[in-house]
Amino acid sequence: MSKFILSLVTFISISAAEAAAPETTPKLRIVLPSAELKTLNGLEKTNFEISPPHEASIIFDLPITYNSRVQSWIHHYQGAGKKWFRKWLERSEKYIPSIQRVLDMRGLPKDLAYVVMIESGFSSHAVSTADAVGPWQFIQATAERYGLTINWWLDERRDMYKSTIAAANYISDLFRMFGSWYLVAAGYNMGENKVKKLIEKHQTRNFWILSKKGAFSQETTNYVPKLIAAMLISKAPGLYGFRELKPHPPTPFETIYVPGGTDLVGIASHLGINYQYLKGLNPELLHGFIPKVARNHKIKIPKGSTKMVSNYLEQKILAKQ
């Protein structure tokens, strides 16, 4: 897979013709306009150089197209959406590495992790108006198709690791269908069957041509530009005005199997920690406990606490005898 290198010391000519360009350009070296340039009159006709020049190179493993739609989303995130995007950037440090490990193991572009950024802002508690849930915003039918359990006490769409595995499998299937990462993103947003029908109707697999023809809904038309904008800003936040970020560090944890009838309140009390902290490690447990009818269930606990939790569970068993 070709990698895209953003070299911040070169020039680029950005034209409207890019909307119809193929999405893969081997060994492409591009430079993006400085996010400080809020207004760029004649951008689509003019060459420009970043000032001051930046010597770093930024590597992308998803195709990058820079056009007026992408520029519009960058400016949105710099303006009206800046408060939220700053929060997403700060959260990203906590989740991106673990998401990318799963994607990499599946042989997928690691930059697909930014789908989670635009879908949910890395929140396990996100719920859409269409009842899509969790960081990857799965609807129930798709989640269950890819092996996630959803019932009255457990919703694995909220589990970052398990939902990432499900998303990786879904995205792999989408790429086998479409062979285009932009159409993969469109399919993830609107459903693969709708994208198939649009390809058949318009006889093209080029996202930008389909977008120009008005084939997609407004949400899907914006989805790819939004994703590209999120990637570009996230790779060089300072360039786009996001400075003095306070990144959230990853939360160290370990896992343990607990029997049915175990509740997080009791474990938290035994460990002397806040219940909400423990619940935050296990957002998939909708009511904070494992029902008695369930068999052993794996939960996350603070790193270094396995022995204490094991002792607590043994005490509970002995108390029942």
ZASE-200832 format. One record per residue (C-alpha): residue number from 1; x, y, z; residue in one letter. Coordinates in pm, 1 decimal. Layout:
ZASE-200832
<node doba="NUM" X="X" Y="Y" Z="Z" bamar="A"/>
...
//
This chain:
ZASE-200832
<node doba="1" X="0.0" Y="0.0" Z="0.0" bamar="M"/>
<node doba="2" X="135.6" Y="336.9" Z="-101.7" bamar="S"/>
<node doba="3" X="209.8" Y="577.2" Z="179.1" bamar="K"/>
<node doba="4" X="142.8" Y="946.1" Z="144.1" bamar="F"/>
<node doba="5" X="410.2" Y="1179.8" Z="269.8" bamar="I"/>
<node doba="6" X="325.8" Y="1530.9" Z="371.3" bamar="L"/>
<node doba="7" X="641.9" Y="1735.2" Z="320.1" bamar="S"/>
<node doba="8" X="597.8" Y="2078.6" Z="464.6" bamar="L"/>
<node doba="9" X="874.4" Y="2233.9" Z="259.0" bamar="V"/>
<node doba="10" X="732.0" Y="2175.0" Z="-90.5" bamar="T"/>
<node doba="11" X="466.8" Y="2336.7" Z="-306.0" bamar="F"/>
<node doba="12" X="131.2" Y="2215.5" Z="-425.0" bamar="I"/>
<node doba="13" X="-115.5" Y="2337.3" Z="-681.0" bamar="S"/>
<node doba="14" X="-468.1" Y="2270.8" Z="-561.5" bamar="I"/>
<node doba="15" X="-728.3" Y="2270.9" Z="-832.9" bamar="S"/>
<node doba="16" X="-1090.8" Y="2182.6" Z="-880.5" bamar="A"/>
<node doba="17" X="-975.5" Y="1899.4" Z="-1105.7" bamar="A"/>
<node doba="18" X="-868.4" Y="1708.7" Z="-794.6" bamar="E"/>
<node doba="19" X="-1231.4" Y="1628.8" Z="-729.4" bamar="A"/>
<node doba="20" X="-1217.7" Y="1381.0" Z="-1015.5" bamar="A"/>
<node doba="21" X="-862.3" Y="1256.6" Z="-955.9" bamar="A"/>
<node doba="22" X="-789.1" Y="895.7" Z="-858.5" bamar="P"/>
<node doba="23" X="-747.9" Y="853.8" Z="-486.6" bamar="E"/>
<node doba="24" X="-407.2" Y="688.3" Z="-497.5" bamar="T"/>
<node doba="25" X="-96.1" Y="867.4" Z="-619.7" bamar="T"/>
<node doba="26" X="224.9" Y="670.7" Z="-549.6" bamar="P"/>
<node doba="27" X="503.6" Y="860.7" Z="-375.0" bamar="K"/>
<node doba="28" X="297.4" Y="1179.1" Z="-358.6" bamar="L"/>
<node doba="29" X="465.6" Y="1458.1" Z="-166.6" bamar="R"/>
<node doba="30" X="219.6" Y="1727.5" Z="-73.8" bamar="I"/>
<node doba="31" X="206.7" Y="2036.2" Z="139.2" bamar="V"/>
<node doba="32" X="-103.2" Y="2172.5" Z="300.8" bamar="L"/>
<node doba="33" X="-192.9" Y="2535.3" Z="349.0" bamar="P"/>
<node doba="34" X="-113.8" Y="2669.8" Z="690.4" bamar="S"/>
<node doba="35" X="-420.1" Y="2654.3" Z="908.0" bamar="A"/>
<node doba="36" X="-335.5" Y="3005.5" Z="1018.0" bamar="E"/>
<node doba="37" X="-443.2" Y="3125.8" Z="673.4" bamar="L"/>
<node doba="38" X="-811.9" Y="3154.5" Z="748.6" bamar="K"/>
<node doba="39" X="-892.3" Y="3308.7" Z="410.3" bamar="T"/>
<node doba="40" X="-710.2" Y="3194.5" Z="99.7" bamar="L"/>
<node doba="41" X="-852.4" Y="3385.4" Z="-195.2" bamar="N"/>
<node doba="42" X="-795.6" Y="3205.3" Z="-521.5" bamar="G"/>
<node doba="43" X="-668.1" Y="2897.6" Z="-336.0" bamar="L"/>
<node doba="44" X="-779.4" Y="2659.6" Z="-608.3" bamar="E"/>
<node doba="45" X="-581.7" Y="2847.6" Z="-874.5" bamar="K"/>
<node doba="46" X="-267.5" Y="2949.1" Z="-691.1" bamar="T"/>
<node doba="47" X="55.8" Y="2790.6" Z="-575.2" bamar="N"/>
<node doba="48" X="175.7" Y="2884.7" Z="-230.3" bamar="F"/>
<node doba="49" X="445.7" Y="2799.6" Z="18.3" bamar="E"/>
<node doba="50" X="406.7" Y="2748.9" Z="389.3" bamar="I"/>
<node doba="51" X="575.9" Y="3020.7" Z="584.6" bamar="S"/>
<node doba="52" X="774.4" Y="2958.0" Z="789.5" bamar="P"/>
<node doba="53" X="886.9" Y="2628.2" Z="631.4" bamar="P"/>
<node doba="54" X="856.8" Y="2317.9" Z="843.7" bamar="H"/>
<node doba="55" X="1118.0" Y="2047.1" Z="803.4" bamar="E"/>
<node doba="56" X="919.0" Y="1752.1" Z="937.1" bamar="A"/>
<node doba="57" X="755.9" Y="1494.9" Z="710.5" bamar="S"/>
<node doba="58" X="421.8" Y="1345.9" Z="804.5" bamar="I"/>
<node doba="59" X="324.3" Y="1004.6" Z="672.7" bamar="I"/>
<node doba="60" X="-29.9" Y="902.9" Z="585.0" bamar="F"/>
<node doba="61" X="-139.8" Y="550.7" Z="495.9" bamar="D"/>
<node doba="62" X="-478.0" Y="662.1" Z="363.1" bamar="L"/>
<node doba="63" X="-507.8" Y="863.8" Z="40.9" bamar="P"/>
<node doba="64" X="-515.1" Y="1240.0" Z="85.3" bamar="I"/>
<node doba="65" X="-707.9" Y="1476.4" Z="-140.0" bamar="T"/>
<node doba="66" X="-705.2" Y="1844.7" Z="-52.1" bamar="Y"/>
<node doba="67" X="-990.3" Y="2042.3" Z="-206.7" bamar="N"/>
<node doba="68" X="-1243.1" Y="2307.1" Z="-108.8" bamar="S"/>
<node doba="69" X="-1458.9" Y="2057.5" Z="83.9" bamar="R"/>
<node doba="70" X="-1165.2" Y="1945.0" Z="295.9" bamar="V"/>
<node doba="71" X="-1057.4" Y="2305.6" Z="344.0" bamar="Q"/>
<node doba="72" X="-1408.2" Y="2393.0" Z="461.0" bamar="S"/>
<node doba="73" X="-1396.8" Y="2124.8" Z="730.9" bamar="W"/>
<node doba="74" X="-1050.8" Y="2232.7" Z="842.8" bamar="I"/>
<node doba="75" X="-1181.0" Y="2586.3" Z="885.5" bamar="H"/>
<node doba="76" X="-1486.1" Y="2454.3" Z="1073.0" bamar="H"/>
<node doba="77" X="-1261.7" Y="2270.7" Z="1317.6" bamar="Y"/>
<node doba="78" X="-1055.6" Y="2587.2" Z="1357.7" bamar="Q"/>
<node doba="79" X="-1365.4" Y="2794.2" Z="1423.1" bamar="G"/>
<node doba="80" X="-1709.0" Y="2681.4" Z="1541.0" bamar="A"/>
<node doba="81" X="-1591.3" Y="2325.5" Z="1604.7" bamar="G"/>
<node doba="82" X="-1261.3" Y="2411.7" Z="1771.3" bamar="K"/>
<node doba="83" X="-1374.5" Y="2346.6" Z="2128.5" bamar="K"/>
<node doba="84" X="-1486.1" Y="1993.0" Z="2046.4" bamar="W"/>
<node doba="85" X="-1194.6" Y="1915.5" Z="1818.0" bamar="F"/>
<node doba="86" X="-950.8" Y="2017.9" Z="2090.4" bamar="R"/>
<node doba="87" X="-1120.5" Y="1767.5" Z="2322.9" bamar="K"/>
<node doba="88" X="-1095.8" Y="1499.4" Z="2055.7" bamar="W"/>
<node doba="89" X="-726.8" Y="1570.1" Z="2005.1" bamar="L"/>
<node doba="90" X="-661.2" Y="1546.1" Z="2377.3" bamar="E"/>
<node doba="91" X="-853.5" Y="1217.9" Z="2401.8" bamar="R"/>
<node doba="92" X="-681.1" Y="1075.9" Z="2094.8" bamar="S"/>
<node doba="93" X="-354.0" Y="1022.5" Z="2282.2" bamar="E"/>
<node doba="94" X="-538.1" Y="782.4" Z="2511.3" bamar="K"/>
<node doba="95" X="-703.3" Y="569.5" Z="2243.9" bamar="Y"/>
<node doba="96" X="-528.0" Y="601.8" Z="1906.7" bamar="I"/>
<node doba="97" X="-231.6" Y="371.6" Z="1988.8" bamar="P"/>
<node doba="98" X="-449.7" Y="76.9" Z="2096.3" bamar="S"/>
<node doba="99" X="-689.3" Y="125.0" Z="1803.2" bamar="I"/>
<node doba="100" X="-400.9" Y="138.8" Z="1558.0" bamar="Q"/>
<node doba="101" X="-249.7" Y="-181.0" Z="1697.2" bamar="R"/>
<node doba="102" X="-570.1" Y="-368.3" Z="1612.5" bamar="V"/>
<node doba="103" X="-591.5" Y="-213.1" Z="1266.1" bamar="L"/>
<node doba="104" X="-228.0" Y="-294.9" Z="1197.6" bamar="D"/>
<node doba="105" X="-274.8" Y="-656.6" Z="1306.1" bamar="M"/>
<node doba="106" X="-560.4" Y="-680.1" Z="1055.8" bamar="R"/>
<node doba="107" X="-342.9" Y="-535.4" Z="779.8" bamar="G"/>
<node doba="108" X="-548.3" Y="-215.8" Z="759.7" bamar="L"/>
<node doba="109" X="-430.9" Y="147.1" Z="732.5" bamar="P"/>
<node doba="110" X="-365.5" Y="277.8" Z="1080.8" bamar="K"/>
<node doba="111" X="-511.1" Y="616.3" Z="988.4" bamar="D"/>
<node doba="112" X="-855.9" Y="453.6" Z="992.1" bamar="L"/>
<node doba="113" X="-837.9" Y="521.4" Z="1366.9" bamar="A"/>
<node doba="114" X="-950.8" Y="874.9" Z="1283.2" bamar="Y"/>
<node doba="115" X="-1290.5" Y="732.9" Z="1186.0" bamar="V"/>
<node doba="116" X="-1346.2" Y="698.3" Z="1561.6" bamar="V"/>
<node doba="117" X="-1257.9" Y="1064.2" Z="1606.7" bamar="M"/>
<node doba="118" X="-1525.2" Y="1189.3" Z="1366.8" bamar="I"/>
<node doba="119" X="-1780.6" Y="925.1" Z="1465.1" bamar="E"/>
<node doba="120" X="-1777.3" Y="967.4" Z="1841.6" bamar="S"/>
<node doba="121" X="-1482.0" Y="1175.5" Z="1956.5" bamar="G"/>
<node doba="122" X="-1350.0" Y="850.9" Z="2112.4" bamar="F"/>
<node doba="123" X="-1648.2" Y="831.0" Z="2348.5" bamar="S"/>
<node doba="124" X="-1784.5" Y="491.3" Z="2451.6" bamar="S"/>
<node doba="125" X="-2103.6" Y="664.3" Z="2562.8" bamar="H"/>
<node doba="126" X="-2186.4" Y="825.4" Z="2228.1" bamar="A"/>
<node doba="127" X="-2535.9" Y="749.1" Z="2095.4" bamar="V"/>
<node doba="128" X="-2664.0" Y="889.4" Z="1766.5" bamar="S"/>
<node doba="129" X="-3017.5" Y="980.8" Z="1664.4" bamar="T"/>
<node doba="130" X="-3014.1" Y="659.8" Z="1456.9" bamar="A"/>
<node doba="131" X="-2933.0" Y="460.1" Z="1773.6" bamar="D"/>
<node doba="132" X="-2574.9" Y="394.7" Z="1667.9" bamar="A"/>
<node doba="133" X="-2372.6" Y="334.5" Z="1983.2" bamar="V"/>
<node doba="134" X="-2015.6" Y="347.1" Z="2105.5" bamar="G"/>
<node doba="135" X="-1684.5" Y="473.8" Z="1971.4" bamar="P"/>
<node doba="136" X="-1735.2" Y="318.5" Z="1625.8" bamar="W"/>
<node doba="137" X="-2107.4" Y="405.3" Z="1620.6" bamar="Q"/>
<node doba="138" X="-2241.1" Y="62.6" Z="1529.7" bamar="F"/>
<node doba="139" X="-2611.5" Y="11.3" Z="1474.4" bamar="I"/>
<node doba="140" X="-2734.9" Y="-306.2" Z="1640.8" bamar="Q"/>
<node doba="141" X="-2776.1" Y="-516.5" Z="1325.3" bamar="A"/>
<node doba="142" X="-2422.4" Y="-452.1" Z="1200.5" bamar="T"/>
<node doba="143" X="-2273.4" Y="-495.1" Z="1547.2" bamar="A"/>
<node doba="144" X="-2434.0" Y="-834.8" Z="1592.4" bamar="E"/>
<node doba="145" X="-2335.5" Y="-937.3" Z="1238.7" bamar="R"/>
<node doba="146" X="-1973.1" Y="-879.4" Z="1340.4" bamar="Y"/>
<node doba="147" X="-1991.9" Y="-1066.5" Z="1668.2" bamar="G"/>
<node doba="148" X="-2072.7" Y="-802.0" Z="1929.0" bamar="L"/>
<node doba="149" X="-2311.5" Y="-899.2" Z="2207.9" bamar="T"/>
<node doba="150" X="-2598.8" Y="-664.8" Z="2289.4" bamar="I"/>
<node doba="151" X="-2852.3" Y="-744.6" Z="2561.2" bamar="N"/>
<node doba="152" X="-3011.7" Y="-588.9" Z="2867.2" bamar="W"/>
<node doba="153" X="-2692.6" Y="-585.8" Z="3074.6" bamar="W"/>
<node doba="154" X="-2412.5" Y="-586.1" Z="2815.5" bamar="L"/>
<node doba="155" X="-2346.3" Y="-373.4" Z="2506.8" bamar="D"/>
<node doba="156" X="-2010.6" Y="-456.3" Z="2353.9" bamar="E"/>
<node doba="157" X="-2040.9" Y="-167.0" Z="2110.0" bamar="R"/>
<node doba="158" X="-1918.5" Y="41.9" Z="2404.7" bamar="R"/>
<node doba="159" X="-1607.1" Y="-172.7" Z="2452.6" bamar="D"/>
<node doba="160" X="-1325.7" Y="5.2" Z="2268.4" bamar="M"/>
<node doba="161" X="-1121.9" Y="-308.2" Z="2202.7" bamar="Y"/>
<node doba="162" X="-1402.4" Y="-542.0" Z="2097.9" bamar="K"/>
<node doba="163" X="-1576.6" Y="-279.9" Z="1886.4" bamar="S"/>
<node doba="164" X="-1246.0" Y="-200.6" Z="1714.4" bamar="T"/>
<node doba="165" X="-1203.5" Y="-567.2" Z="1620.9" bamar="I"/>
<node doba="166" X="-1558.6" Y="-570.3" Z="1483.6" bamar="A"/>
<node doba="167" X="-1498.2" Y="-246.4" Z="1293.0" bamar="A"/>
<node doba="168" X="-1172.9" Y="-381.4" Z="1147.8" bamar="A"/>
<node doba="169" X="-1353.3" Y="-689.7" Z="1018.6" bamar="N"/>
<node doba="170" X="-1634.6" Y="-478.6" Z="874.0" bamar="Y"/>
<node doba="171" X="-1392.4" Y="-237.5" Z="707.4" bamar="I"/>
<node doba="172" X="-1196.7" Y="-529.9" Z="560.7" bamar="S"/>
<node doba="173" X="-1517.8" Y="-656.0" Z="402.4" bamar="D"/>
<node doba="174" X="-1599.6" Y="-308.4" Z="270.2" bamar="L"/>
<node doba="175" X="-1258.4" Y="-279.1" Z="106.7" bamar="F"/>
<node doba="176" X="-1301.0" Y="-617.0" Z="-60.3" bamar="R"/>
<node doba="177" X="-1631.4" Y="-488.1" Z="-198.5" bamar="M"/>
<node doba="178" X="-1518.9" Y="-146.8" Z="-319.9" bamar="F"/>
<node doba="179" X="-1138.0" Y="-140.9" Z="-350.8" bamar="G"/>
<node doba="180" X="-1143.5" Y="228.4" Z="-257.3" bamar="S"/>
<node doba="181" X="-1080.2" Y="370.3" Z="88.3" bamar="W"/>
<node doba="182" X="-1305.4" Y="667.6" Z="20.6" bamar="Y"/>
<node doba="183" X="-1592.1" Y="435.9" Z="-77.0" bamar="L"/>
<node doba="184" X="-1513.4" Y="226.5" Z="230.4" bamar="V"/>
<node doba="185" X="-1569.3" Y="539.4" Z="439.7" bamar="A"/>
<node doba="186" X="-1889.9" Y="616.7" Z="249.4" bamar="A"/>
<node doba="187" X="-2010.3" Y="259.5" Z="299.2" bamar="G"/>
<node doba="188" X="-1928.4" Y="273.8" Z="668.3" bamar="Y"/>
<node doba="189" X="-2135.9" Y="589.3" Z="696.4" bamar="N"/>
<node doba="190" X="-2440.0" Y="502.8" Z="483.6" bamar="M"/>
<node doba="191" X="-2429.1" Y="125.1" Z="445.9" bamar="G"/>
<node doba="192" X="-2264.7" Y="-90.0" Z="183.0" bamar="E"/>
<node doba="193" X="-2581.6" Y="-177.1" Z="-7.3" bamar="N"/>
<node doba="194" X="-2660.4" Y="186.8" Z="-79.8" bamar="K"/>
<node doba="195" X="-2307.5" Y="244.8" Z="-208.0" bamar="V"/>
<node doba="196" X="-2332.1" Y="-61.6" Z="-433.4" bamar="K"/>
<node doba="197" X="-2649.8" Y="76.5" Z="-589.8" bamar="K"/>
<node doba="198" X="-2488.5" Y="415.6" Z="-649.7" bamar="L"/>
<node doba="199" X="-2185.5" Y="256.8" Z="-816.3" bamar="I"/>
<node doba="200" X="-2412.7" Y="56.8" Z="-1043.8" bamar="E"/>
<node doba="201" X="-2630.2" Y="356.8" Z="-1124.2" bamar="K"/>
<node doba="202" X="-2348.5" Y="601.4" Z="-1199.8" bamar="H"/>
<node doba="203" X="-2091.3" Y="350.5" Z="-1330.2" bamar="Q"/>
<node doba="204" X="-1801.3" Y="490.1" Z="-1129.1" bamar="T"/>
<node doba="205" X="-1609.9" Y="400.4" Z="-814.6" bamar="R"/>
<node doba="206" X="-1470.4" Y="749.7" Z="-768.6" bamar="N"/>
<node doba="207" X="-1604.3" Y="905.9" Z="-449.7" bamar="F"/>
<node doba="208" X="-1550.3" Y="1262.2" Z="-570.2" bamar="W"/>
<node doba="209" X="-1736.4" Y="1205.4" Z="-897.4" bamar="I"/>
<node doba="210" X="-2026.7" Y="1044.9" Z="-711.7" bamar="L"/>
<node doba="211" X="-2023.3" Y="1335.1" Z="-468.3" bamar="S"/>
<node doba="212" X="-2020.4" Y="1590.2" Z="-751.0" bamar="K"/>
<node doba="213" X="-2319.0" Y="1414.5" Z="-911.3" bamar="K"/>
<node doba="214" X="-2512.8" Y="1455.0" Z="-586.4" bamar="G"/>
<node doba="215" X="-2537.9" Y="1079.0" Z="-540.6" bamar="A"/>
<node doba="216" X="-2474.8" Y="1084.0" Z="-166.2" bamar="F"/>
<node doba="217" X="-2669.4" Y="1237.1" Z="116.8" bamar="S"/>
<node doba="218" X="-2521.4" Y="1554.6" Z="261.4" bamar="Q"/>
<node doba="219" X="-2390.1" Y="1356.0" Z="558.0" bamar="E"/>
<node doba="220" X="-2200.6" Y="1108.9" Z="338.9" bamar="T"/>
<node doba="221" X="-2084.9" Y="1382.7" Z="99.1" bamar="T"/>
<node doba="222" X="-1920.4" Y="1549.3" Z="399.7" bamar="N"/>
<node doba="223" X="-1793.9" Y="1228.7" Z="558.6" bamar="Y"/>
<node doba="224" X="-1473.3" Y="1180.2" Z="358.1" bamar="V"/>
<node doba="225" X="-1372.6" Y="1551.4" Z="362.6" bamar="P"/>
<node doba="226" X="-1440.6" Y="1551.9" Z="735.4" bamar="K"/>
<node doba="227" X="-1220.4" Y="1244.6" Z="784.0" bamar="L"/>
<node doba="228" X="-937.0" Y="1391.1" Z="575.5" bamar="I"/>
<node doba="229" X="-955.7" Y="1720.1" Z="766.3" bamar="A"/>
<node doba="230" X="-940.7" Y="1534.1" Z="1098.3" bamar="A"/>
<node doba="231" X="-633.9" Y="1339.8" Z="984.1" bamar="M"/>
<node doba="232" X="-452.0" Y="1648.0" Z="859.4" bamar="L"/>
<node doba="233" X="-507.5" Y="1850.0" Z="1175.1" bamar="I"/>
<node doba="234" X="-431.2" Y="1557.0" Z="1405.5" bamar="S"/>
<node doba="235" X="-95.4" Y="1491.4" Z="1238.7" bamar="K"/>
<node doba="236" X="19.2" Y="1853.1" Z="1281.0" bamar="A"/>
<node doba="237" X="-211.5" Y="2021.3" Z="1534.9" bamar="P"/>
<node doba="238" X="21.0" Y="2312.7" Z="1604.1" bamar="G"/>
<node doba="239" X="20.7" Y="2407.5" Z="1238.5" bamar="L"/>
<node doba="240" X="-355.3" Y="2447.7" Z="1256.1" bamar="Y"/>
<node doba="241" X="-365.3" Y="2652.4" Z="1572.7" bamar="G"/>
<node doba="242" X="-411.4" Y="2373.2" Z="1828.7" bamar="F"/>
<node doba="243" X="-139.0" Y="2444.4" Z="2081.4" bamar="R"/>
<node doba="244" X="-90.7" Y="2373.9" Z="2451.9" bamar="E"/>
<node doba="245" X="-293.7" Y="2054.6" Z="2430.7" bamar="L"/>
<node doba="246" X="-340.2" Y="1849.5" Z="2746.0" bamar="K"/>
<node doba="247" X="-337.1" Y="1490.7" Z="2617.3" bamar="P"/>
<node doba="248" X="-511.0" Y="1223.2" Z="2820.9" bamar="H"/>
<node doba="249" X="-264.1" Y="943.3" Z="2898.0" bamar="P"/>
<node doba="250" X="-367.6" Y="580.7" Z="2841.6" bamar="P"/>
<node doba="251" X="-524.9" Y="421.9" Z="3148.1" bamar="T"/>
<node doba="252" X="-321.5" Y="121.2" Z="3265.4" bamar="P"/>
<node doba="253" X="-538.8" Y="-179.6" Z="3342.3" bamar="F"/>
<node doba="254" X="-541.1" Y="-556.6" Z="3359.6" bamar="E"/>
<node doba="255" X="-822.0" Y="-805.4" Z="3313.4" bamar="T"/>
<node doba="256" X="-976.5" Y="-1073.2" Z="3530.1" bamar="I"/>
<node doba="257" X="-1265.3" Y="-1315.7" Z="3491.1" bamar="Y"/>
<node doba="258" X="-1540.5" Y="-1269.3" Z="3748.0" bamar="V"/>
<node doba="259" X="-1844.4" Y="-1490.9" Z="3809.3" bamar="P"/>
<node doba="260" X="-2207.4" Y="-1402.0" Z="3754.4" bamar="G"/>
<node doba="261" X="-2347.9" Y="-1200.4" Z="4042.6" bamar="G"/>
<node doba="262" X="-2040.6" Y="-976.3" Z="4065.1" bamar="T"/>
<node doba="263" X="-2101.8" Y="-602.8" Z="4083.7" bamar="D"/>
<node doba="264" X="-1853.1" Y="-323.3" Z="4026.4" bamar="L"/>
<node doba="265" X="-1966.7" Y="-134.3" Z="4336.5" bamar="V"/>
<node doba="266" X="-1837.5" Y="-411.2" Z="4562.5" bamar="G"/>
<node doba="267" X="-1507.1" Y="-438.6" Z="4377.8" bamar="I"/>
<node doba="268" X="-1455.6" Y="-62.1" Z="4382.7" bamar="A"/>
<node doba="269" X="-1528.6" Y="-49.6" Z="4755.4" bamar="S"/>
<node doba="270" X="-1284.4" Y="-332.8" Z="4825.7" bamar="H"/>
<node doba="271" X="-1012.7" Y="-160.7" Z="4621.6" bamar="L"/>
<node doba="272" X="-1083.8" Y="177.8" Z="4777.8" bamar="G"/>
<node doba="273" X="-1139.1" Y="344.2" Z="4442.2" bamar="I"/>
<node doba="274" X="-1419.8" Y="550.1" Z="4293.2" bamar="N"/>
<node doba="275" X="-1699.2" Y="341.3" Z="4142.0" bamar="Y"/>
<node doba="276" X="-1725.8" Y="571.8" Z="3840.4" bamar="Q"/>
<node doba="277" X="-1358.7" Y="513.1" Z="3765.2" bamar="Y"/>
<node doba="278" X="-1412.1" Y="137.1" Z="3756.2" bamar="L"/>
<node doba="279" X="-1732.8" Y="179.5" Z="3557.9" bamar="K"/>
<node doba="280" X="-1536.0" Y="391.6" Z="3310.3" bamar="G"/>
<node doba="281" X="-1303.3" Y="97.6" Z="3251.5" bamar="L"/>
<node doba="282" X="-1606.2" Y="-119.7" Z="3174.1" bamar="N"/>
<node doba="283" X="-1858.7" Y="98.3" Z="2987.0" bamar="P"/>
<node doba="284" X="-2008.2" Y="-209.4" Z="2817.9" bamar="E"/>
<node doba="285" X="-2159.9" Y="-317.1" Z="3152.9" bamar="L"/>
<node doba="286" X="-2481.3" Y="-118.3" Z="3127.4" bamar="L"/>
<node doba="287" X="-2581.5" Y="-152.7" Z="3492.6" bamar="H"/>
<node doba="288" X="-2242.6" Y="-203.9" Z="3652.0" bamar="G"/>
<node doba="289" X="-2281.4" Y="-574.0" Z="3729.5" bamar="F"/>
<node doba="290" X="-2278.7" Y="-921.2" Z="3579.1" bamar="I"/>
<node doba="291" X="-2610.3" Y="-1100.9" Z="3637.8" bamar="P"/>
<node doba="292" X="-2615.6" Y="-1433.3" Z="3821.3" bamar="K"/>
<node doba="293" X="-2736.8" Y="-1616.3" Z="3511.3" bamar="V"/>
<node doba="294" X="-2420.4" Y="-1517.5" Z="3326.0" bamar="A"/>
<node doba="295" X="-2108.8" Y="-1728.2" Z="3333.8" bamar="R"/>
<node doba="296" X="-1763.0" Y="-1588.7" Z="3397.1" bamar="N"/>
<node doba="297" X="-1715.3" Y="-1249.9" Z="3237.0" bamar="H"/>
<node doba="298" X="-1386.9" Y="-1067.2" Z="3180.0" bamar="K"/>
<node doba="299" X="-1366.7" Y="-716.4" Z="3322.2" bamar="I"/>
<node doba="300" X="-1097.3" Y="-451.1" Z="3336.4" bamar="K"/>
<node doba="301" X="-952.3" Y="-351.2" Z="3671.9" bamar="I"/>
<node doba="302" X="-674.9" Y="-108.9" Z="3773.5" bamar="P"/>
<node doba="303" X="-327.0" Y="-237.0" Z="3698.8" bamar="K"/>
<node doba="304" X="-178.7" Y="-422.8" Z="3993.8" bamar="G"/>
<node doba="305" X="-512.0" Y="-505.9" Z="4158.8" bamar="S"/>
<node doba="306" X="-567.5" Y="-864.9" Z="4040.3" bamar="T"/>
<node doba="307" X="-466.3" Y="-1020.4" Z="4373.0" bamar="K"/>
<node doba="308" X="-697.6" Y="-794.0" Z="4574.5" bamar="M"/>
<node doba="309" X="-991.2" Y="-860.9" Z="4342.5" bamar="V"/>
<node doba="310" X="-924.4" Y="-1235.6" Z="4353.4" bamar="S"/>
<node doba="311" X="-923.9" Y="-1224.0" Z="4734.9" bamar="N"/>
<node doba="312" X="-1250.2" Y="-1029.4" Z="4730.3" bamar="Y"/>
<node doba="313" X="-1415.6" Y="-1286.3" Z="4503.7" bamar="L"/>
<node doba="314" X="-1290.4" Y="-1573.8" Z="4721.8" bamar="E"/>
<node doba="315" X="-1432.4" Y="-1403.5" Z="5032.3" bamar="Q"/>
<node doba="316" X="-1769.8" Y="-1372.5" Z="4860.1" bamar="K"/>
<node doba="317" X="-1769.4" Y="-1742.5" Z="4774.4" bamar="I"/>
<node doba="318" X="-1673.9" Y="-1842.4" Z="5129.9" bamar="L"/>
<node doba="319" X="-1944.2" Y="-1617.0" Z="5274.2" bamar="A"/>
<node doba="320" X="-2208.2" Y="-1810.0" Z="5079.3" bamar="K"/>
<node doba="321" X="-2097.0" Y="-2148.7" Z="5214.3" bamar="Q"/>
//
